[in-house]
Amino acid sequence: MVFNNLRSIREDHDLKQRELADILSVSQNTYSQYETGTIALTAEVLIKLADYYNCSVDYLLDRTNDPTFSPK
Protein backbone atom coordinates (compact mmCIF):
# COMPACT_ATOMS: atom_id res chain seq x y z
CA MET A 1 0.00 0.00 0.00
CA VAL A 2 1.39 3.38 -1.04
CA PHE A 3 0.93 6.12 1.55
CA ASN A 4 0.19 9.16 -0.60
CA ASN A 5 -0.44 11.51 2.33
CA LEU A 6 2.93 10.60 3.81
CA ARG A 7 4.63 11.74 0.64
CA SER A 8 2.38 14.78 0.19
CA ILE A 9 2.94 16.13 3.68
CA ARG A 10 6.70 15.68 3.33
CA GLU A 11 6.66 17.58 0.05
CA ASP A 12 4.36 20.27 1.52
CA HIS A 13 7.04 20.85 4.16
CA ASP A 14 9.73 21.03 1.43
CA LEU A 15 11.61 18.09 2.90
CA LYS A 16 13.66 15.53 1.01
CA GLN A 17 13.42 11.88 1.97
CA ARG A 18 17.02 12.08 3.26
CA GLU A 19 16.14 14.95 5.62
CA LEU A 20 13.16 13.15 7.09
CA ALA A 21 15.13 9.92 7.34
CA ASP A 22 17.73 11.79 9.40
CA ILE A 23 15.01 13.14 11.68
CA LEU A 24 13.70 9.60 12.20
CA SER A 25 17.21 8.12 12.50
CA VAL A 26 16.66 5.70 9.62
CA SER A 27 18.27 5.39 6.22
CA GLN A 28 16.86 7.20 3.19
CA ASN A 29 16.09 3.81 1.66
CA THR A 30 14.09 2.76 4.72
CA TYR A 31 12.11 5.99 4.64
CA SER A 32 11.44 5.53 0.92
CA GLN A 33 10.10 2.06 1.66
CA TYR A 34 7.76 3.53 4.30
CA GLU A 35 6.26 5.85 1.67
CA THR A 36 5.78 3.06 -0.87
CA GLY A 37 4.43 0.63 1.71
CA THR A 38 7.21 -1.86 0.99
CA ILE A 39 7.91 -2.09 4.72
CA ALA A 40 5.41 -1.45 7.50
CA LEU A 41 5.44 1.72 9.52
CA THR A 42 5.96 0.97 13.19
CA ALA A 43 3.85 2.62 15.86
CA GLU A 44 6.97 4.47 17.05
CA VAL A 45 7.65 5.92 13.59
CA LEU A 46 3.99 6.87 13.11
CA ILE A 47 3.93 8.71 16.42
CA LYS A 48 7.18 10.54 15.60
CA LEU A 49 5.82 11.59 12.21
CA ALA A 50 2.45 12.68 13.62
CA ASP A 51 4.21 14.71 16.33
CA TYR A 52 6.64 16.24 13.84
CA TYR A 53 3.89 17.27 11.43
CA ASN A 54 1.31 17.93 14.16
CA CYS A 55 -1.23 15.80 12.33
CA SER A 56 -3.22 12.65 12.95
CA VAL A 57 -1.89 9.15 12.41
CA ASP A 58 -5.04 8.47 10.38
CA TYR A 59 -3.97 11.17 7.92
CA LEU A 60 -0.52 9.62 7.55
CA LEU A 61 -2.12 6.24 6.86
CA ASP A 62 -4.51 7.68 4.24
CA ARG A 63 -7.53 6.89 6.40
CA THR A 64 -8.68 10.52 6.14
CA ASN A 65 -7.93 13.54 4.02
CA ASP A 66 -8.11 15.82 7.07
CA PRO A 67 -4.66 16.28 8.62
CA THR A 68 -6.14 17.99 11.69
CA PHE A 69 -5.09 16.49 14.97
CA SER A 70 -7.74 16.78 17.64
CA PRO A 71 -6.78 15.13 20.92
CA LYS A 72 -9.59 14.12 23.24
Backbone as a printed PyTorch tensor [residue, N CA C, xyz], in Angstrom:
tensor([[[ 0.8400, -1.1790,  0.0000],
         [ 0.0000,  0.0000,  0.0000],
         [ 0.8860,  1.2440,  0.0000]],

        [[ 0.6580,  2.1200, -0.9420],
         [ 1.3920,  3.3830, -1.0380],
         [ 0.7030,  4.4010, -0.1350]],

        [[ 1.4860,  5.1090,  0.6600],
         [ 0.9310,  6.1200,  1.5550],
         [ 1.1110,  7.4980,  0.9270]],

        [[ 0.1080,  7.9010,  0.1280],
         [ 0.1890,  9.1610, -0.6050],
         [ 0.2700, 10.3730,  0.3110]],

        [[-0.4770, 10.3580,  1.4270],
         [-0.4390, 11.5050,  2.3340],
         [ 0.9300, 11.6500,  2.9910]],

        [[ 1.5960, 10.5500,  3.2280],
         [ 2.9300, 10.5980,  3.8130],
         [ 3.8880, 11.3310,  2.8760]],

        [[ 3.7900, 11.0400,  1.6170],
         [ 4.6290, 11.7360,  0.6380],
         [ 4.1930, 13.1930,  0.4840]],

        [[ 2.8980, 13.4170,  0.3880],
         [ 2.3820, 14.7760,  0.1920],
         [ 2.7730, 15.7140,  1.3250]],

        [[ 2.6330, 15.2560,  2.5540],
         [ 2.9430, 16.1340,  3.6800],
         [ 4.4390, 16.4210,  3.7430]],

        [[ 5.2580, 15.4460,  3.3740],
         [ 6.7030, 15.6820,  3.3310],
         [ 7.0160, 16.7410,  2.2800]],

        [[ 6.4190, 16.6070,  1.1220],
         [ 6.6570, 17.5820,  0.0550],
         [ 6.0880, 18.9510,  0.4100]],

        [[ 4.9460, 18.9890,  1.0860],
         [ 4.3610, 20.2650,  1.5250],
         [ 5.2830, 21.0100,  2.4830]],

        [[ 6.0860, 20.2570,  3.2200],
         [ 7.0430, 20.8530,  4.1570],
         [ 8.4200, 21.0450,  3.5120]],

        [[ 8.4780, 20.8610,  2.1990],
         [ 9.7260, 21.0290,  1.4340],
         [10.8830, 20.2160,  2.0000]],

        [[10.5900, 18.9870,  2.3620],
         [11.6150, 18.0900,  2.8950],
         [11.9570, 17.0220,  1.8680]],

        [[13.2040, 16.6600,  1.8110],
         [13.6620, 15.5260,  1.0130],
         [13.5440, 14.2680,  1.8710]],

        [[13.4770, 13.1320,  1.2210],
         [13.4250, 11.8830,  1.9730],
         [14.6210, 11.7680,  2.9130]],

        [[15.7940, 12.1650,  2.4540],
         [17.0160, 12.0840,  3.2580],
         [16.8670, 12.8980,  4.5450]],

        [[16.2950, 14.0900,  4.4390],
         [16.1370, 14.9520,  5.6190],
         [15.2040, 14.3140,  6.6370]],

        [[14.0960, 13.7710,  6.1670],
         [13.1620, 13.1500,  7.0900],
         [13.7360, 11.8580,  7.6600]],

        [[14.4660, 11.1290,  6.8520],
         [15.1270,  9.9170,  7.3430],
         [16.0900, 10.2640,  8.4770]],

        [[16.8220, 11.3610,  8.3360],
         [17.7320, 11.7940,  9.4030],
         [16.9640, 12.1360, 10.6740]],

        [[15.8330, 12.7930, 10.5220],
         [15.0080, 13.1420, 11.6820],
         [14.5360, 11.8890, 12.4040]],

        [[14.2050, 10.8560, 11.6260],
         [13.7050,  9.6010, 12.2020],
         [14.8180,  8.6230, 12.5740]],

        [[16.0490,  8.9810, 12.2430],
         [17.2090,  8.1160, 12.5050],
         [17.1050,  6.7840, 11.7670]],

        [[16.6890,  6.8690, 10.4940],
         [16.6610,  5.7000,  9.6210],
         [17.3670,  6.0770,  8.3280]],

        [[17.6380,  5.0910,  7.4950],
         [18.2740,  5.3880,  6.2180],
         [17.2460,  5.9830,  5.2530]],

        [[17.7500,  6.6410,  4.2140],
         [16.8580,  7.2030,  3.1930],
         [16.0930,  6.0800,  2.5150]],

        [[16.7420,  4.9570,  2.2890],
         [16.0940,  3.8140,  1.6630],
         [14.9400,  3.2930,  2.5220]],

        [[15.1530,  3.2190,  3.8140],
         [14.0890,  2.7640,  4.7220],
         [12.9060,  3.7190,  4.6580]],

        [[13.1980,  5.0270,  4.6990],
         [12.1050,  5.9910,  4.6360],
         [11.3460,  5.8670,  3.3090]],

        [[12.0660,  5.6980,  2.2190],
         [11.4380,  5.5320,  0.9160],
         [10.4920,  4.3290,  0.9320]],

        [[10.9200,  3.2630,  1.5730],
         [10.0980,  2.0560,  1.6570],
         [ 8.8680,  2.2760,  2.5350]],

        [[ 8.9450,  3.1620,  3.5220],
         [ 7.7610,  3.5270,  4.3010],
         [ 6.7310,  4.1740,  3.3770]],

        [[ 7.1740,  5.1230,  2.5480],
         [ 6.2600,  5.8500,  1.6680],
         [ 5.6000,  4.9260,  0.6480]],

        [[ 6.3340,  3.9680,  0.1480],
         [ 5.7780,  3.0640, -0.8690],
         [ 5.0330,  1.8810, -0.2630]],

        [[ 5.1140,  1.7340,  1.0500],
         [ 4.4340,  0.6270,  1.7130],
         [ 5.1610, -0.6890,  1.5830]],

        [[ 6.4180, -0.6400,  1.1300],
         [ 7.2140, -1.8590,  0.9940],
         [ 7.5010, -2.4700,  2.3570]],

        [[ 7.7620, -1.6130,  3.3400],
         [ 7.9080, -2.0910,  4.7230],
         [ 6.8930, -1.3490,  5.5860]],

        [[ 6.4520, -2.0050,  6.6400],
         [ 5.4110, -1.4510,  7.5020],
         [ 5.9570, -0.3370,  8.3910]],

        [[ 5.1250,  0.6650,  8.5630],
         [ 5.4440,  1.7230,  9.5160],
         [ 5.2050,  1.1780, 10.9240]],

        [[ 6.1480,  1.3990, 11.8030],
         [ 5.9580,  0.9720, 13.1900],
         [ 5.1560,  2.0360, 13.9250]],

        [[ 4.5870,  1.6670, 15.0430],
         [ 3.8490,  2.6230, 15.8650],
         [ 4.7700,  3.7660, 16.2840]],

        [[ 6.0060,  3.4500, 16.6230],
         [ 6.9690,  4.4700, 17.0460],
         [ 7.2150,  5.4920, 15.9440]],

        [[ 7.4070,  5.0210, 14.7170],
         [ 7.6480,  5.9230, 13.5860],
         [ 6.3950,  6.7520, 13.3050]],

        [[ 5.2280,  6.1310, 13.3460],
         [ 3.9850,  6.8700, 13.1110],
         [ 3.7940,  7.9820, 14.1270]],

        [[ 4.0770,  7.7070, 15.3760],
         [ 3.9350,  8.7150, 16.4230],
         [ 4.9340,  9.8440, 16.2090]],

        [[ 6.1720,  9.5010, 15.8640],
         [ 7.1820, 10.5370, 15.5990],
         [ 6.7580, 11.4330, 14.4420]],

        [[ 6.2540, 10.8170, 13.3740],
         [ 5.8150, 11.5920, 12.2140],
         [ 4.6140, 12.4680, 12.5420]],

        [[ 3.6400, 11.9090, 13.2450],
         [ 2.4510, 12.6830, 13.6190],
         [ 2.8310, 13.8510, 14.5200]],

        [[ 3.7400, 13.6230, 15.4470],
         [ 4.2080, 14.7080, 16.3280],
         [ 4.9760, 15.7520, 15.5320]],

        [[ 5.8330, 15.3140, 14.6360],
         [ 6.6360, 16.2410, 13.8410],
         [ 5.7520, 17.1400, 12.9780]],

        [[ 4.7690, 16.5260, 12.3140],
         [ 3.8900, 17.2740, 11.4250],
         [ 2.6750, 17.8670, 12.1360]],

        [[ 2.4810, 17.5020, 13.3980],
         [ 1.3090, 17.9330, 14.1620],
         [ 0.0220, 17.5570, 13.4140]],

        [[-0.0600, 16.2940, 13.0480],
         [-1.2290, 15.7960, 12.3330],
         [-1.6420, 14.4590, 12.9390]],

        [[-2.7360, 13.9250, 12.4430],
         [-3.2160, 12.6470, 12.9540],
         [-2.5170, 11.4700, 12.2670]],

        [[-2.4370, 10.3860, 12.9730],
         [-1.8920,  9.1490, 12.4120],
         [-2.8040,  8.6740, 11.2770]],

        [[-4.0990,  8.8600, 11.4320],
         [-5.0370,  8.4690, 10.3770],
         [-4.7280,  9.1840,  9.0630]],

        [[-4.3340, 10.4390,  9.1320],
         [-3.9710, 11.1670,  7.9190],
         [-2.7360, 10.5450,  7.2710]],

        [[-1.7400, 10.2210,  8.0790],
         [-0.5150,  9.6230,  7.5480],
         [-0.7790,  8.2780,  6.8910]],

        [[-1.7800,  7.5610,  7.3840],
         [-2.1160,  6.2370,  6.8550],
         [-3.1890,  6.2930,  5.7770]],

        [[-3.5030,  7.5000,  5.2900],
         [-4.5080,  7.6840,  4.2350],
         [-5.9040,  7.2150,  4.6440]],

        [[-6.1960,  7.2610,  5.9350],
         [-7.5340,  6.8920,  6.4010],
         [-8.4730,  8.0850,  6.4070]],

        [[-7.9090,  9.2930,  6.2330],
         [-8.6840, 10.5190,  6.1410],
         [-7.9060, 11.5120,  5.3110]],

        [[-8.5960, 12.4710,  4.7490],
         [-7.9310, 13.5450,  4.0150],
         [-7.7710, 14.7890,  4.8740]],

        [[-8.1930, 14.7050,  6.1280],
         [-8.1080, 15.8230,  7.0660],
         [-6.8970, 15.6310,  7.9710]],

        [[-5.8500, 16.4570,  7.8020],
         [-4.6580, 16.2770,  8.6250],
         [-4.8090, 16.7790, 10.0650]],

        [[-5.9430, 17.3950, 10.3710],
         [-6.1370, 17.9880, 11.6870],
         [-6.0100, 16.9540, 12.7900]],

        [[-5.2480, 17.3350, 13.7820],
         [-5.0880, 16.4920, 14.9680],
         [-5.9530, 17.0780, 16.0550]],

        [[-6.8670, 16.2850, 16.5770],
         [-7.7440, 16.7820, 17.6390],
         [-7.7490, 15.8060, 18.7970]],

        [[-6.8320, 16.0260, 19.7730],
         [-6.7750, 15.1250, 20.9240],
         [-8.0320, 15.2310, 21.7600]],

        [[-8.3780, 14.1470, 22.3960],
         [-9.5870, 14.1190, 23.2420],
         [-9.2660, 14.5880, 24.6230]]])
